[in-house]
């Protein structure tokens, strides 16, 4: 029996029952190529305002208890039983919700991979805030940059931009420092 889901923070037109939330979770976990972490699922589905945090957490717990998903190394994997549920009941969900959820989950995974490579932290300093950016390779910094920012909001935007495009910035800096001005300009245009 499906019950109405707690919908605070959920946009109109999204799913509204606990059953639909569990079906959506099965569908997303089944459809996305790589296993998803809880943080990636939360980021994807809550950022798009498709589900409420508490319903998401309860839904994941229910799926695990029912044997529809397993958790290995902090990542959710669909079981054959969960795959059947996702395939059989996917039409119970609006197509737009399914598409938004999968797209958001893929983007959340991409962001997590970039954040692991392009690390950045916002730190308070004597003039406002500092964004400490670095790229690690084999547990060692290969690129490090510190930028002063006047306020926390601007610093957080810079941090997010570095996570998103840190690799490109590194290529431009390397080309410029090694005397390949034309290559640096070409890469700058692609940013």
Residue pairs with C-beta under 8 A, 6 or more apart in sequence:
2 17
2 18
2 19
2 20
3 17
3 18
4 16
4 17
4 18
5 15
5 16
5 17
5 18
5 20
5 21
5 51
5 52
5 55
6 52
6 54
6 55
7 14
7 16
7 52
8 52
9 46
9 49
9 52
9 53
10 16
10 49
10 50
10 51
10 52
11 48
11 49
11 50
13 94
13 96
13 97
14 49
14 50
14 51
14 97
15 21
15 24
15 50
15 51
15 93
15 94
15 97
18 55
18 58
18 59
18 62
19 92
20 92
20 93
21 51
21 55
21 56
21 59
22 59
22 62
22 63
22 68
22 85
23 85
23 86
23 89
23 90
23 92
23 93
24 45
24 50
24 51
24 93
24 97
24 98
24 101
25 41
25 56
25 59
25 60
25 63
25 69
26 63
26 68
26 69
26 78
26 82
26 83
26 85
26 86
26 89
27 86
27 90
27 93
27 98
27 101
27 102
28 36
28 41
28 44
28 45
28 101
28 102
28 105
29 35
29 36
29 41
29 69
29 76
29 77
29 78
29 82
29 86
30 78
30 82
30 83
30 86
30 87
31 86
31 102
32 102
32 105
32 106
32 109
34 75
34 109
35 72
35 75
35 76
35 77
36 44
36 75
36 76
36 105
36 108
36 109
37 74
37 75
37 76
37 112
38 60
38 74
38 76
39 108
39 112
40 105
40 108
40 109
40 112
41 56
41 60
41 76
41 105
41 108
42 53
42 56
43 104
43 108
43 111
44 101
44 104
44 105
44 107
44 108
45 51
45 56
45 101
45 104
45 105
46 52
46 53
46 56
47 104
47 108
48 100
48 101
48 104
50 97
50 100
50 101
50 104
51 59
60 69
60 76
63 69
63 76
63 82
64 70
64 71
66 81
67 79
67 81
67 82
68 78
68 79
68 81
68 82
68 85
69 76
69 77
69 78
69 79
69 82
70 76
70 77
70 79
71 77
78 86
90 98
111 163
111 164
114 163
114 164
114 166
114 167
115 163
117 135
117 136
117 166
117 167
118 133
118 135
118 162
118 163
118 164
118 166
118 167
119 133
119 134
119 135
119 136
119 163
120 131
120 132
120 133
120 134
120 158
120 159
120 160
120 162
120 163
120 166
121 131
121 132
121 159
122 129
122 130
122 131
122 149
122 152
122 155
122 156
122 159
123 129
123 130
123 131
123 132
124 130
125 148
127 148
127 150
128 148
128 149
128 150
128 151
128 155
129 148
129 149
129 150
129 151
129 152
129 154
129 155
130 146
130 147
130 148
130 149
130 155
131 146
131 147
131 149
131 155
131 158
131 159
131 162
132 144
132 146
133 143
133 144
133 145
133 146
133 147
133 159
133 162
133 166
134 141
134 143
134 144
134 145
135 141
135 142
135 143
135 144
135 166
135 167
135 170
136 142
142 170
143 166
143 170
143 173
145 162
145 169
147 158
149 155
149 158
162 169
165 191
168 187
168 190
168 191
169 191
171 187
172 184
172 187
172 188
172 191
173 184
175 181
175 183
175 184
175 187
176 184
